[in-house]
Amino acid sequence: MDLMYRSTRNAENQATASQAILKGLAEDGGLFVPERIPKLEVSLAALGDMTYQETAYAVMKQFLTDYTEEELRYCIRSAYDAKFDTTEIAPLREADGAYYLELFHGATIAFKDMALSILPYLMTTAAKKNHEEKEIVILTATSGDTGKAALAGFADVPGTKIIVFYPKNGVSAVQEKQMVTQKGANTCVIGIRGNFDDAQTGVKKLFGDEALGETLAKAGYRFSSANSINIGRLVPQIVYYVYAYGKLMKAGKIKAGETINAVVPTGNFGNILAAYYAKCMGLPIGRLICASNENKVLYDFFRTGVYDRNREFILTSSPSMDILISSNLERLIYRIAGDDAKENARLMAELSSKGSYTVSDSMKKEMQDFTGGFATMTEVSAEIAKLYAKTGYVLDTHTAVASCVYRAYREESGDQTPTVIASTASPYKFARSVMEAIDSNCAGMDDFALIDELSRISGTRVPWAIEEIRSAEVLHDKVIDKAQMEAAVREFLGIR
C-alpha cells in the first residue's frame, strides 16, 4: 500500500509521493508530510557494508512507494555518479573528537547537491507517471547554495524551466558568481533588493496565486519547487545520516545500536529535520543539536517555545543561514501537534499576521530531543582558526557555526556520545571569510588569490566548481525589487 502525503494545513489534501514532488507546495500553502514515518527495514548491522547508492535505495523506497524499483534505482544511479569527486559521495572526517560528514563533494560543492542531484530525476519520472503534459517551471528562492545546485541539476533538462531568486547583497562572491554564470537556455537567475526571507515569501506568494496558476496552465506551464519545501528535497537528505551511521560502524567507532548525536548548521530547518526523520525511522540518534548563527530565531524557539521573527535581520559570514522564517519547521510543528493540521494552520496564520507564535507545553515536551546553540561571527572565525591550528582541517563558515556550538555543548553537558557534524559547504565557497580567520594578512587579496592560498595551506586541490567560474561570462544580471517578482516570472515565460 502506497505511503500517502498530507498537507500540514489540511489533512484532506492528500497526494502520492510522486504527486507531492510534482506539486512542490500544497495548494493551501502547507507542506507535504508523510502520513507516517516508515521504519528502516534494513538492519543497523547491515549498514556498514552498504554503498551510498544502496543506502539511498533502502531509505528512499520506504518513502517514495509509488515509484517502481526500476524507476527509483534509475534516479539514484543517475544522481550519485561521477558528478561527485569521491566514490564515497559523503565521506566522514575525524577531527578533534568529532566526525565531520562532508556533504560538499558534488557539482556545486555544497550539501544541496546531495538532494538536488536526484530531484530532477525524481521530478521528471513523476511527470511521466502522472501523465503531466505541462512544462514544469521550477521556482526557487535561495540563500546561496540551493540556487546553484538547482540550476546545475535542471539546466537543459527537457520539459523544465528554472527561475532562481537570490538576495543581491546577501550571498558570498563565489555563490553569486556560480549562479550568474549558469548556462542553459531554460535557466533564469534574478537578484532581488531584499533578504532571503523576502525572496522566500515572494516565491510562496506566487505559488499561492490562483489567478497566476490559471494563466500558467493556459500557457502550458505549472509551478514546482526545488526548495526544501519540496518533499523530494527532504527525503534524499535522510539518506546521508543513515549512511554516516554505517560508516562509523565500519570504521569501528561505534557498534550497531549505539547512540550518536547529530549537529546541524541550520537556517531553513530542512537538514536537521532530515536527521529527525532518520531518528524516527529507527536510527539511534540521541541529541539533535540545532546550530544557529546570529540570526538565532531557532535557538530562541527551542529555548522558549516562542517563534518570533520580529527582530533585526543580520548579514553574517554564514549567509546560507541568514534566515528568520524557517519554512521546514512547519513540518516539525505539525508532528509535535499530533498531526493536527488545524492547529498547525492556526500557528502559521499567527506567524503570517503577527510574526510570531507560541507552542503549547505539551508540544514543547515533544521537542525534547532537540537542543539549540548559536555562534557569533567572531566565535566562528576563532573556531576556524583553532581547528586548523590544532589539526590542519579547514572548515567553511557554516560548518564552523556547528563546530563551535558542539564544542560549547560538549563542555557544558559533558556528553561524550560519538557525534556527527553536518559539514555543509566547502571552505572554497567562502574563501575570504575562511582565510581571513586563519591569516589576517590575507585581507587585501582578491577572491581568487585567496582561493589559491587556501589550496596551498590546506593541501587540497581547488574544486572544479571554482575553477570553472574564474573567467566565466556573466549571463544573468537582472536585479529587481521584491514587488516585481511576478512580472519577472511572466517576462521569462513570455506570458501576460
N, C-alpha and C positions, 0 to 999 in steps of 0.2 A: 504494500500500500504506500502510495506516494506521501512524502512529508510535505504538508502544505505550509504556506506562509501567510501571515495575517498582518494587517496594518496596525501599528501601535496606537492608532487613534480611532479605529473602528473594526471591531472583531469580525464583522460581517464581510469586510473587504478582504477576500482571500485570493491567493494565486498559487500556482505551482512554482517550483524553483525557477524554471526557465521563463515563465511569465513575469515573475518578480524581477529577474535580471533584466529583461527587456524593458520593463516599465521604469526601473531605477528608483522612483519615488511613488508611493501610493497616491491615488487621485485625491485623497482627503488631506494630503500633506504629511501623512505619517510615514514611518519607515517600515519596511517589511521585516518581520522576525519569524523564525520557525515556530510552529505551534508547540514544539517541544525540542529540547536539546538531546539529540541521539547519543547513545553511549558508544564509545570506541569499541569496535568488535575485535580488533587485533589485540593480542595480549601485550602488556608492557614489556615483557621479557623479549618479545619478538622485534621490538622497535630498533634495537641496537644493530641489527643486521640488515635493516631496510634502507634503500636509497631514498633520496629526496622524492623522486618520482613515485616510488612505491608508497611512501608515507602520504604523499598528496592524494593518491587514489584511495587509500584506506580511510582517510579523513573525509574527503570530499564526496565520496559515494554515499556517505551517511546523510549528507545534507541535500545533495543535488539528485534526488531519487528519480526524477523523470528523465534524466539523461541516461542513455544506454551505456553499458560498459565500454563499447567501442567508441562512442562519442566522447566520453569523459577521458578515456585513455588518450585519444587523439588530441584533445585540448591540452592535457598535461604534457604529453610528449612534444607538442609544438611550442609550448611556453618555456619549459625548463630545459633548454638545449644550449648550443654554443653562444647564445646571447649572453650567457653568464661566463665569467672568466675563470671559474673553478667548477669542476665536476661535483663538488660538494654542494654547490648552489648557495648554502648558508653555513659557512664554517664557524666553529667556536674557537675563540682565542682566550686563553687563560692569562690574566694579568692582575697582580696584586690582590689575589684572593677572590676574584670574581670571574665569571665566564661571559665574555662579550660575544653575543650572537651577531655575526656580521651579515647584515641584510642588504648590503650595498654592492654586491658583485654583479648586478645586472647592467643593462644597457645605459641607464642614466645615473648610476652609482648612488641610488637611494632606495630605501626599503619599499617605496611604492612599486618598484619593479616586480616585487615578489607576487603582487596580485595583478598589476596592470599588464604583465606579460601574458597572463591567461585570460583576462577579461574579454579581449576582442574575440577570442575563440569561443568562449562561453556564450557571448552575445550573438555572434553570427550563427552558431549552432542553434541557439534558442530561436532566432528569427526563422530558420528553416523548419524547426519543429512546430512552430506556431503559425506557419504559413504567412508570415509577415511580408507584405509586398512593399510597404513604405520604406523609404530610405531613413536610416537611423541617424539622428543628429545628437551626438554626444555633447552635452552642455555641462561645463565643469568650471568650478571656482578653485583656485589653488593658492596655498600659502607658500608655494615654491617648488615642491617636489612632485606632487600629483600631476601638475600641468605637463611637465616634460615627459614623465613616464606614460601618461595617457596619450600624448601626441605621438610618442615613439611607437606605442602599441597600435594606434589606429591609423597612422599615416598610410594613405593609399590602400586601406582595406576596402574592398568593393562593398557598395551598399551602405557606406557610412560617411558622415562628415563629423568634424570635431571642432568645437569652439571653446577656447580656454580664456577665462578672465583672471587676471592677477593684479594685486596691488602694486601700482607703478613704482613706489619707493619703499616697498615692504618685502623685497626678496634680495638675495645676495647677487653680486655682479655675475657670478658664474651661473646661478639659477636663471637669471634673466637672459643671459646670452644663449643658454641652452634652448630656451623657449623661442626667442625671436629669430633664431636661425633655422628653425624647424622647416624641413622640406615636406612636400606633399600637397597636391592640388586640393585635397579635401580638408586642409588644416587652416585654422584661423586663431591668432593669438592677439588679445587685446588687453592693454593696461588700463586700469581704472584709477581715477583720482580718489583714493579712499583706502581703507584697510581690507584685510581678508574677510572680516565679518560683513562688510558692505558687499563684497563680491558674492559671498555665500548666500546672503539674504536675497540679493538680486536674482541669483540663479533659482532659488526656491520659489520666488515670486513668479518667475517666468514659467516654471513647471506648473504652478497652480492657476495660471491664467487660462480659463476655459476658452475664451474668445480666440486667444493666440493659438491654442491647441487645435481648434476647428480650422483656423486659417492654414496652419501647417498641414493638417490632414488633407485639405483640398489641394494643396500643392504637392502632396505625395511624401510628406515628412512626418516623423514622430520623434519626440524628445526621449532620450535616455541619459543616464548619468554614469560618469566614471569616478565620481567622488565616492568616499566610503559610505555615503548614504545608500549606495547600491549594495545589496546583499552579495552580489557577485564579486565585490571587492573584499568583503569581510570574511567569507568562508575560506578563501585561499590563505588568509593571514593566520588562521588557526593552525595551519599545517606546520609552520616553522617552530612553533612551541613544542608540538609533539615530536618533531624531528630533533630538536635540541635535547629533549629528554633522552632519546635514543642515543645521541652522540655522547652524552655524559655517561651513559651506561657502558657503551662500547669502549670508552676511554678509561673505564674503571673508577670513575669519580663518584658514582652512585650505584646502588643496587636497585633492581626492579621493585617498585612500590615505595621507594624512599622519596620523601618530600623535597621539592625545590621551591625557591621563591622566584618571582619574576619582577624585574624593574623595567618600566617603560617610560621613555620621554613622551609626554602626552600633550596634544593640542586639541584635536577633534575627537579624541577618545576611541577611535576605531581600533588602534593597535593593541591597547590594553584590554578592550572589550573582547578581542580575539583570544587573548590569554585567558580571560574569564570563561569564555565558551569552551576552551580546551579543558579547563578545570571542571566545568560542568559535564564534559564528556567522560570524565574519569581520570584525567591526567593529574598526578599528585602534586598540585601546586598549592603551597601554603599561603604566603602573603603576596598580594598583588600590589606592588608599590608604584603609585602614580606620581611621576616626577614632572613638576611644572617649572617654567621659568618665571620671570617677574609678573607675567600675566597669570596670576595664581588662582584663577577662579575655581579650578578643580580642587586644589589644595584646601581652599576655604570651604568648599562644599563638603568634602569628606570629613572635615573637622567639625562643621557646624550643622550640616543638613540643609543649609540655605545656599541656593544657587543664585548668584547676583552678578549680572553683567554690567551693572551701573557703576562703572569705575573707569579710571584713565586707561586708555589703550597704550601700551608701551612697546616701542620698537626695540628689539633686543638682538643679540648676536646669534640667537637661535630662532630665525624668522619663521620657520615652519610650525613653530609652537606659539606664535603670536596670534592667539585666538581667544575670544571671550565667549563665543557661542559654540559649545562643543556638541555638534549635531548628534554624534553616536551615543552620547549619554542618554538620549531618549530611549534607546533600546534597553539600557540598564534600568531606567526608571520604570518602564513598562513591566519588566520582570520582577522588580522588588515590590511593585504594587500588586503583585499576584496576577499578572497578565490582565490587569484591569484597564481596558482601552479608554473607558470614560474618565477614570481618574488621571490617566496619563494625558489625555486630551485637555483636561481642565488645567493641569500644571503647565502644559505647553502654551495654552492660551494666556496664562498669567505671565509667562516669560515674554510672550509677544507684546502684551499690553503694559506690563509694569517693569519688565526687565529682570524679574526675579520670581522665585517660588521657593517654598519650604516643604520638605518631605516630612511625613509623619514619623513618630518614634518607632513604630513597627517597621517602617521602610528602612529607617536608619540601621536597625538590627540586622537587616538583610544585607547590609553593605560591610559587615564586619571583616570580611576577607580583604578589603581594600584599606590601604593607608596612603597618605599623601605626604609629599615634601616638595620644597621648591629651592631653587638656587638663583642667586643674583648673577649678573654678568661678571662681576668681579670674582665671585666664587667659581664660576665656570672657567674663566681664564686661569685661575690658580690650579684648578683640577687638571686641566690640560697640561700645564707646565709640570705639575707634581708627578703625574703618571708617566710622562715622557722621561723626566729626570730619573725616576726610580726604575723603569722597565724598558724604556725605548719605544713603548707603544704610543701611537698618536690617535687621539680621539677627535671627532668633529665636535662642534659646539652643542649639538642636541644630545649626543651620547654623553657628553661631559656633564650635562644637567643631570642625567640619570645616575651617572657615576658618583657625582657629588652628593645627590640625595641618598644614594645607597650607603655611601661612607658615613653620613650623618645618622642614618637609620641603624646601621650596624653598631656604631659607637654608643648610641642611646639605648638600644634594646638588648645588645649583647647576643643577638640572634646570629648563629653561625651556620644556618641552613645553607647548603650549596645554592648559589644564586646566579641566574641568567639575566644579563643586562642586554636589552634590545639595542643594538648598535645600528642606528637608523640611517646614517649617511656617511659617505667617505669624507675624510678630512679635506680632500682636494676640493670639495664643493664649497667649502668655507675657509679657503686657504688664508685669507687675510686675517680673520679673527684667530685662527689656529696658530699661525706663525707669529703674530704679534704677542700671543700669550707665551710662546716658547722663547722668543728672542725679540726684545723691544727695539733692537736696531733695525728691524725689518720694516718699520712704519712707513718709510719713504719709497718703498719698492712698488712697482706696478703689479697688477694681479697675476700675470703670467710669470714674472720673475719670482714672485712668492711661491707659485706652484712648483717651479723648478727647484727652489730652495727646500721646499717641503719634501720633494722627492729625494734630495741629497741627504737631508738629516734623518729621514725615516728609513732610507734604504729600500724604498718601494718605487715601482715604475708609475709614471704619470698615466692614469687611465685613458683609454681611447676616447671616452666620453668628453674628456677635457681637451685632448689633443685636437679633436675634430672641430672645436669651436675657436681655436686660436685665430684663424684667419677666415672663418665662415662669414658669409654675407648675411646682413640683417634683412630678413624677408617680411617681418611683421613689425610695423612701427606705429600702429594706431593706439592712441590714448584718448579716453573719453571720461566724462562724468558718469557716476553710477546711474543717474537718471536716464542715460542714453543706451543702456544695455539692450533693451528690446529693439530699438532702432538699429543697433549694430548687428543683431542676430538677423533681423529682416533683410538688411542690406547684404550680408554674406550669402543668405539663401536665395536672394533675388525675389523676395515676396513683399507685397504691400499690406 
